[in-house]
Amino acid sequence: MSSKFEMIETNKAKITFVISPEKFEKAVEQAYKENRGKINIPGFRKGKAPRKIIELNFGKGVFYEDAINIALPDIYDAAIEEHNLDTVSRPEIDVLEMSDETGVTICAEVYTKPEIVVDAAVYKNAEFSPIDVVVSDDEINAEIDKAREQNSRFVNVERPIEDGDIATIDFEGFIDGEPFEGGKGSDYDLTIGSKSFIDNFEEQLIGKSIADDLEVNVTFPEEYPAEEYAGKPALFKVEIKGVKTKELPELNDDFAQDVSEFDTFAEYKNSIKEKLADRKELEAKNKKEDELVSYIIEKTPMDIPEIMIENQVDQMINDFANQITRQGIAFEQYMQYMGQDMDAFRANYKPGAEKQVKGRLVLEAISKAEAFEISEEDMDKELERISNTYGMPMEKLKEVMRPEDRKSLEMDIMILKALSMINENGKAKK
């Protein structure tokens, strides 16, 4: 196949190619077969009208649009491969000429991935701000306190109510001396200080004891959802039926055995310190890599097609939508709850998307400049990671992997190698 190619602007190509008369005729025939069942012609059973009859009734070009859509993908892909283009957008298609004798002449305009050249002196001397990884006693104790809270229990007490206790109550509310809908409850466990009841209801229970009957006076907020109650004073008659307080486990070997695989509290505490150190090491590594890549981006001229950034925004939003959907929240409901429209949502993602696109481009450029080699060991290591992530056996993964999947995986490995190299060569700022 022969096609014409030219760059009409930075990172935008124009390709002109022809669908031959023979291929176009085959596509028209296929379009006829796929559509004839939808066409009614008087005198013929539905789906049985000959192509020529349909063309006489609806015009010779009745199937042309569908035929172009059938023939175009293979011809377009061949043109892209012929000129070795790395496209980053859907093509804008324009039919220039169409006839039975000459076929169909098509012009396709498409954005291409920009060619980025990174100076070796830049990426081999990128700078970062060093971080000292130190785990403090306060951080260790905070983690232990979390585990202690998670393993706490509530026990019944006979003393007056204190802040943080759980009071079991019966209550009934009145407005203007009349009970109101939704204002009554029995054996309700109310955590004092949770602010789950209106106004200062909970504070008025502090100091009261089991079997006490009391009256609690509150005022509904002006913005209360039930407008008939908004801003009105209310009186609640309350009976205290029980008081429970939180009991934290002692910090000893028994506690360590309950919450971990360790036999002693000292071993458990040391494991907390190691986990915090590992977490901080990873955070420091990620921050270092982010600074190194940002340094290279800043010193590397590049002109990025806007479509690449928009595509990355799409990917990031899709990932986020899938994440919250797995948590049982519909994306549309989340948007309504946050009070955002899609334009504002996309605008929030755009700076991060631009940085990700530029970061990947410079790392790809470094990979190309360094001509990294990929061994089978590299491939197997990455396949093992994917296998563990998705729970698919490696052999099965290799079976379903298409050539384009392998090519994409190879590029991911090259980028990891580039990232590793700049990490090793990075210079700490003084």
C-alpha positions in Angstrom: 0.0 0.0 0.0 1.2 3.5 -0.8 0.1 6.6 1.1 1.1 10.2 1.4 2.3 11.7 4.7 3.1 15.2 5.9 3.3 17.0 9.2 0.8 19.9 9.0 1.7 21.3 12.4 3.8 20.3 15.5 2.9 16.7 16.4 0.0 16.6 13.9 0.2 14.4 10.8 -1.9 14.3 7.7 -2.1 11.0 5.8 -3.8 10.6 2.5 -4.6 7.0 1.3 -6.9 5.2 -1.0 -9.3 2.3 -0.5 -9.0 0.4 -3.8 -12.1 -0.2 -5.9 -11.8 -3.9 -5.3 -11.6 -3.5 -1.5 -14.4 -0.9 -1.5 -16.7 -3.2 -3.5 -16.1 -6.0 -1.0 -16.9 -3.6 1.9 -20.1 -2.4 0.2 -21.2 -6.0 -0.3 -20.5 -6.7 3.4 -22.4 -3.6 4.4 -25.4 -4.8 2.3 -25.4 -8.2 4.0 -25.2 -6.7 7.4 -28.0 -4.2 6.8 -30.5 -5.8 4.4 -32.4 -7.4 7.3 -33.3 -3.8 8.5 -34.7 -2.6 5.1 -38.3 -3.1 3.9 -38.9 -3.1 0.1 -42.5 -3.7 -1.2 -42.7 -7.0 -2.9 -39.9 -8.6 -1.0 -39.8 -10.4 2.3 -37.8 -8.4 4.9 -34.1 -9.1 4.4 -34.5 -10.7 1.0 -34.4 -7.7 -1.3 -31.4 -7.8 -3.8 -28.7 -5.2 -3.4 -29.5 -3.6 -6.8 -33.1 -3.2 -5.9 -32.2 -1.5 -2.6 -29.8 0.8 -4.4 -32.4 1.7 -6.9 -34.8 2.6 -4.2 -32.5 4.5 -1.8 -29.6 5.5 -4.1 -26.4 3.9 -5.1 -24.5 5.2 -2.1 -26.9 3.8 0.5 -24.2 1.5 1.9 -21.2 3.7 1.3 -20.9 5.1 4.8 -21.0 1.7 6.4 -18.6 0.3 3.8 -16.1 3.0 4.6 -16.3 2.2 8.3 -15.8 -1.5 7.4 -12.7 -1.0 5.2 -11.1 2.0 6.9 -9.5 0.4 10.1 -7.2 -2.0 8.2 -6.2 0.6 5.6 -5.6 3.3 8.2 -3.6 0.9 10.4 -1.5 -0.1 7.4 -0.8 3.6 6.6 0.2 4.3 10.2 2.6 1.3 10.1 4.0 2.4 6.7 5.1 5.7 8.1 6.0 4.4 11.5 3.8 6.8 13.4 3.2 6.7 17.1 -0.3 8.2 17.3 -2.0 9.6 20.5 -5.5 10.5 19.2 -8.3 9.2 17.1 -8.0 10.3 13.5 -10.1 13.1 12.0 -11.4 11.5 8.8 -12.3 13.3 5.6 -13.5 11.6 2.4 -11.9 13.5 -0.5 -13.2 11.4 -3.4 -15.3 8.4 -4.0 -16.2 6.4 -7.1 -16.5 2.8 -8.4 -13.6 3.4 -10.8 -11.0 5.0 -8.4 -12.1 3.8 -5.0 -12.2 6.1 -2.0 -9.6 8.7 -1.3 -9.4 9.5 2.4 -7.5 12.1 4.4 -6.8 11.4 8.0 -5.4 14.0 10.5 -4.0 12.6 13.7 -1.8 13.8 16.6 1.5 12.0 17.1 3.6 11.4 20.2 6.2 14.2 20.4 9.9 13.4 20.0 11.6 14.4 23.2 15.4 14.8 23.5 16.8 14.8 27.0 20.3 16.1 27.6 22.4 13.3 29.3 24.1 16.0 31.4 20.6 16.8 32.8 19.3 13.3 33.5 22.6 12.0 34.9 22.9 15.0 37.3 19.3 15.6 38.3 18.9 17.1 41.8 16.7 16.2 44.8 16.2 17.3 48.4 17.5 14.6 50.8 15.2 13.3 53.5 16.4 11.8 56.8 14.3 8.8 57.6 13.8 8.9 61.4 11.1 7.2 63.4 10.2 8.9 66.6 8.9 7.4 69.8 5.7 9.5 69.4 5.0 7.9 66.0 5.5 4.4 67.4 3.2 5.1 70.4 0.6 6.6 68.0 0.5 3.3 66.0 0.3 1.3 69.2 -2.5 3.5 70.5 -4.4 2.8 67.2 -4.2 -0.9 67.8 -5.2 -0.4 71.4 -8.3 1.6 70.4 -9.2 -1.1 67.9 -9.0 -3.8 70.6 -10.8 -1.8 73.3 -14.1 -2.9 74.8 -17.0 -1.2 76.5 -17.9 -2.3 80.1 -20.9 -1.4 82.2 -20.2 1.0 85.1 -22.3 2.3 87.9 -20.9 5.9 88.1 -22.3 9.1 86.6 -21.9 9.7 82.9 -18.6 11.2 81.6 -17.6 12.5 78.2 -16.7 9.6 75.9 -19.1 7.1 77.7 -21.9 5.3 76.0 -25.3 6.1 77.6 -28.2 3.7 76.9 -31.4 5.9 76.9 -35.1 6.0 76.3 -36.2 9.4 75.0 -39.2 11.2 73.6 -39.2 14.7 72.2 -41.8 17.4 72.3 -42.3 20.7 70.4 -44.9 23.1 71.9 -45.9 20.3 74.3 -46.7 17.9 71.5 -44.7 14.8 70.5 -43.2 15.0 67.0 -42.4 12.3 64.4 -39.0 10.7 64.7 -38.4 12.2 68.2 -38.8 8.9 70.1 -36.4 6.0 70.8 -35.8 3.1 73.1 -32.6 1.5 74.3 -30.6 3.9 72.2 -26.8 3.8 72.7 -25.6 7.4 72.5 -21.8 8.1 72.6 -21.3 11.3 74.6 -19.3 13.7 72.6 -20.1 12.2 69.2 -22.3 15.2 68.3 -24.8 12.8 66.8 -27.7 14.5 68.5 -28.7 18.1 67.9 -27.5 21.1 69.8 -26.1 20.4 73.3 -28.2 17.3 74.0 -25.3 15.1 74.9 -23.6 17.6 77.2 -26.7 17.7 79.4 -26.4 14.0 80.1 -22.9 14.4 81.7 -23.0 13.8 85.4 -26.3 11.9 85.3 -26.7 8.3 86.5 -28.6 5.2 85.8 -32.4 5.4 86.5 -32.3 9.2 86.4 -35.2 10.8 84.6 -34.4 14.2 83.2 -35.6 16.9 80.8 -33.2 18.0 78.1 -33.9 21.4 76.3 -32.5 21.9 72.8 -33.1 24.1 69.8 -33.2 22.7 66.2 -30.8 24.4 63.8 -32.1 27.0 61.4 -30.9 24.9 58.5 -32.5 21.6 59.8 -33.7 19.4 56.8 -37.2 19.1 58.2 -38.4 22.7 57.8 -41.3 22.3 60.2 -38.8 21.8 63.0 -36.1 24.3 61.9 -35.2 26.8 64.6 -37.8 25.6 67.0 -37.1 24.8 70.7 -37.7 21.2 71.8 -37.9 19.3 75.1 -36.8 15.7 75.4 -37.8 13.5 78.3 -34.9 11.1 78.9 -34.5 8.0 81.0 -30.9 6.7 81.5 -30.9 2.9 81.5 -27.2 2.1 81.4 -23.7 3.5 81.2 -20.7 1.9 79.5 -17.1 3.1 79.4 -14.2 2.3 77.1 -11.7 -0.1 78.6 -8.3 -0.2 76.9 -6.1 -3.4 77.0 -2.9 -3.2 79.0 0.3 -2.9 77.0 1.9 -6.3 77.8 2.9 -9.6 76.2 -0.7 -10.7 76.1 -1.7 -7.7 74.1 1.2 -8.3 71.7 0.0 -11.9 71.2 -3.6 -10.8 70.6 -2.8 -8.2 67.9 0.3 -9.6 66.2 2.4 -12.7 65.5 4.9 -11.8 68.2 5.2 -13.3 71.7 6.4 -10.3 73.6 5.5 -6.6 73.7 9.1 -5.6 73.0 9.1 -7.6 69.8 5.8 -6.1 68.7 7.0 -2.6 69.4 10.1 -3.2 67.4 8.1 -4.5 64.5 6.0 -1.3 64.6 9.3 0.7 64.3 10.5 -1.4 61.4 7.2 -1.0 59.5 7.2 2.8 60.1 10.8 2.9 58.9 9.9 0.9 55.7 7.0 3.2 55.0 9.1 6.3 55.4 11.8 4.8 53.3 9.3 4.2 50.5 7.8 7.7 50.9 11.3 9.2 50.7 12.1 7.1 47.6 8.9 8.2 45.9 9.5 11.8 46.8 13.1 11.6 45.5 12.0 10.1 42.2 9.3 12.7 41.8 11.8 15.5 42.4 14.3 14.0 40.0 11.7 13.6 37.2 10.4 17.1 37.9 14.0 18.5 37.6 14.4 16.8 34.2 11.0 18.0 33.0 11.8 21.6 33.9 15.1 21.5 31.9 13.7 19.6 28.9 11.8 21.6 26.2 8.7 19.8 25.0 5.5 20.6 23.1 2.8 18.2 24.2 -0.5 17.8 22.3 -3.4 18.7 24.5 -5.1 15.5 23.6 -2.4 13.5 25.5 -3.2 15.4 28.7 -7.0 15.0 28.1 -6.6 11.3 27.6 -4.6 11.0 30.8 -7.3 12.9 32.6 -9.8 10.4 31.3 -7.7 7.5 32.5 -7.3 9.0 36.0 -11.0 9.8 36.3 -11.9 6.3 35.1 -9.5 4.8 37.7 -11.1 6.9 40.5 -14.6 6.0 39.4 -13.8 2.3 39.4 -12.2 2.7 42.9 -15.2 4.3 44.5 -17.6 2.0 42.6 -15.9 -1.0 44.3 -16.7 0.8 47.6 -20.4 0.8 46.7 -20.6 4.5 45.7 -21.9 5.4 42.3 -19.6 8.0 40.6 -22.6 10.3 39.8 -23.7 10.2 43.4 -20.1 11.1 44.5 -20.1 14.1 42.1 -23.5 15.3 43.5 -22.3 14.9 47.1 -19.1 16.9 46.3 -21.1 19.6 44.5 -18.9 19.4 41.4 -19.6 19.2 37.7 -17.4 17.3 35.3 -15.6 20.4 34.0 -14.5 21.3 37.5 -13.6 17.7 38.3 -11.4 17.5 35.2 -9.8 20.8 35.9 -8.6 19.4 39.3 -7.0 16.4 37.6 -5.4 18.3 34.8 -2.1 19.5 36.5 -1.4 16.0 37.7 -2.2 14.5 34.3 0.1 16.9 32.6 3.0 16.0 34.9 2.4 12.3 34.4 2.4 12.7 30.6 5.6 14.7 30.7 7.3 12.4 33.2 6.6 9.3 31.1 7.8 11.1 27.9 11.2 12.1 29.5 11.7 8.6 30.9 10.9 7.0 27.5 13.4 9.4 26.0 16.0 8.4 28.5 15.3 4.7 27.8 15.8 5.4 24.1 19.0 7.3 24.6 20.5 4.7 26.9 19.3 1.8 24.7 18.5 -0.4 27.7 18.2 -4.1 27.0 15.4 -6.3 28.4 16.2 -9.8 29.4 13.8 -12.7 29.8 14.5 -12.4 33.5 13.2 -8.8 33.4 10.1 -9.9 31.6 9.4 -12.8 34.0 9.9 -10.6 37.0 7.3 -8.1 35.7 5.0 -10.9 34.6 5.2 -12.4 38.1 4.3 -9.0 39.6 1.2 -8.8 37.3 0.4 -12.5 38.1 0.4 -11.8 41.8 -1.6 -8.6 41.4 -4.4 -10.2 39.3 -4.3 -13.7 40.6 -3.6 -15.2 37.2 -1.0 -18.0 36.7 2.1 -16.8 34.8 1.7 -19.5 32.1 -1.9 -18.4 31.5 -0.8 -14.8 31.4 1.8 -15.6 28.7 -0.8 -17.4 26.7 -3.3 -14.5 26.6 -0.6 -11.8 26.0 -0.8 -10.2 22.6 2.2 -8.7 20.7 1.0 -5.2 21.6 0.7 -6.2 25.2 4.3 -7.4 25.3 5.5 -4.3 23.6 3.7 -2.2 26.2 5.2 -4.3 29.0 8.7 -3.9 27.5 8.2 -0.1 27.5 7.1 -0.2 31.2 10.3 -2.1 32.0 12.4 0.3 30.1 10.8 3.2 32.1 11.6 1.4 35.3 15.2 1.0 34.3 15.3 4.7 33.4 13.8 5.6 36.8 16.3 3.4 38.5 19.2 5.0 36.7 18.3 8.6 37.5 17.7 7.5 41.1 21.2 6.1 41.3 22.8 9.1 39.7 20.7 11.8 41.5 22.6 14.6 43.2 21.5 15.7 46.7 21.0 19.4 46.9 23.4 21.1 49.3 
